[in-house]
Amino acid sequence: MKIVACYIRVSTGGKNEAGQRREINQWLKSKRIKAKTVGWYVDKSTAKKLRHQAFEKLQTDIANREIGTVVIWRLDRLSSTMSEGLSILCDWSKKPLRIVSVNQDIDFTGGAGKTIAAVVQGLAEMAFETKREQSKVALAKARTQGRFPGRPPVTADDVRVQMVKKSHKDAKLSIDKICEQLKISRTTYFRYLDL
């Protein structure tokens, strides 16, 4: 039996879990959905970042066809960016999956739901194309002005590369300490070693 997945994302800007859970529970009760058929997926923010473990588990369960319905408080709880949220919604609308936003009273099933999903998918494609075109225009403009965006080329003669290689040979500091002192990532550290 497929379960009803209730997804809650609590960000630092509020949107408390209790409020979302209360409204989702009211919807579940109004549809007479039994608690034993419901699975809760809750992502909470930490002091540093929002962990998306519950969402990843939800995606896995959807892929494994264990879920028949996804219930969310509002569509903006799917993602912190509109384009990513649209992408998720479009991906889900292609699956045999019912998607419900209880606060916005949107149900993506039936004729009306499929129409809304098609419009949303069209908007997502338009947004993607617009962003791609804007990037092309910006890159072309930068080139005409003699600027070449992106990572600047680094050679083996670069001072930072020499410092990384010297620190690596000395082996007095850990890689993390070297990266911290030079303000570079571990990836950059190993890239510099290869030069």
N, C-alpha and C positions, 0 to 999 in steps of 0.2 A: 504494500500500500504506500502510495506517495504521500509525503508529508506537506504541511503548510509551513513554509519557512517565513519567520518574522524577523526582518533585519532592522537593527537599530544602530545608528552611528551617532555617538555623542562627541561633539567637538568642543574645543576650549571656549568658543563663543556662546555657550549656553546649550539650548536644545536638550534639556535634561532627559535622562533616561526614563524617569518615572512618568513624565508627561507623554512621551512617545508610547511607552508600554501601555499606559491607561487607554489611549485612543485605539491602539491596535487591538487590545483586549475587548473593547466595546464592539469593534467591528467583528471580531471572531464570535462574540456572543450573539450579535445580531444575525450572523449567518449560521448559527448553531453548529459551530465547528468545535469538536471535542478536544480537550487539552492534550489527550494522548496522541493526537495526530499532528500536534504543533511542535516545531523546533525553533528555538530562539538563537539568533546569531547577533551578538552584541560586540561592537568595537568601541572602545573608550580611549580618549586621548590620555597621554601621560604628560609629564612636565616637558618633555622634549619633543615628542611627535605622536601622531596618531598611528596606532598599530592596526593593521588591516587583516589580522589573522582570521577573524570571524568571516570577513568578506571572502577571503581566499577559500575557506572551508565551504562557504555557501556556493561559490563558483564550482568547486570540485563536486559537491553534491548535485548541483544542477547538471553538470557534465555526465555524472553517473546515473542520471534520470531518477534520482531518489526524491525529487521535489516536483510537486504538481502546481503549486502556487507560491509566489513570493509576495509578502505583504510588507509594505514600508509605510512609515508615517507620512513622509513627503518625498517627492522625486529628488529633491536636492540632498537627501540623505545617502543617495547612491555614491556620490562623489563630491569632492570639494570644487571641481571645475565643471562647467557646463558641458564642454566638449567631451570630456571623459564620461560624464553621466549619460549623455546622448548615445555615446558609443556602446555603453553597457546596455542601455534600454533597447537599442537597435539589435544588439546581439541576442538578447533574451527574447525579443519579439519574434525571432526566426525559429525559436524552439517551441515545442508543445508545452508552453508554460503560461500560466495565468499570472499577470502582474497587477497588483492593486496598490494604489496610494490612498490611504484612508482619509488623511486630512484634506486632500484635494478632491476626494470623491471621484477618482479615476480608476476604471477597471478596463484593462487592455484585453478583454475577451469580447466575443461576438462581433457583429459588423461594425458598430461604432468604435469599439476598442481597436480593431484592426485598422480602421481608417485613421485613428489618432496615431497609432504606431507608425503607419506609412508616412504621415505628415512629419512626425518626429524624425524618422529615418531620412526623409528628404531634407529637413533642416540640418541634420548632422552632416550629410554629404555636402550641402551648400557651404556650411561653416568650414569644413575641411578644405574644400576647393578655394574658398576665399582666403584662408590662411596660407595655403600653398602659393597662390598668386601673389599675395602680399610679400611673402618671403622672396620670391623670384624678383619682384620689382625692387625691393630693398637691396638685395645682393647686386643687381645690375647697377643701381644708383651708386652704391659704395664703390664698385669697380671703376665707374666713370670718374669718380672723385679720387682715384688712386689708393683707395683703401681696400684691403682684402681681409674681410672678417674671418674669424676662426682662430685656431690655436697658432700662435707665432712659431715659426720653425726654430728648433733648438739644435745646436751642433755640439760636438764633443768638447769644443773649446769654451763653451759657456761656463761662467763662474759657478753657477749652481750645480751644473753637471760635475765639475771638478770637485766641488765640496762633497757631493754625494759619494763619489768614487773614493775620495780620501777617507771619509767617515766610515765607509763600508770596509775599507782595508784595515783601519785602526780597530774596528770591532769593539770599541769601548762603550758605545751607546747602542741601545736597541733601535730597530728600524722605526718604531713609533716615535721615539725621542728625536731621531734625526729628522723625521717628517715634520714633527711639531716645531723644531727649531727653524727649519727652512721654510715652514708654512707651505708644504706640498703634501699631496696625497700619496698613499702607498703605491698606487698605480704609476704615478709620476716618478716616484723613487726608482721603481724597477725599470721604467722606460729610460731613465737617465743612465742607469747601470749598463743598459744594452748599447748605448751610444759609443 
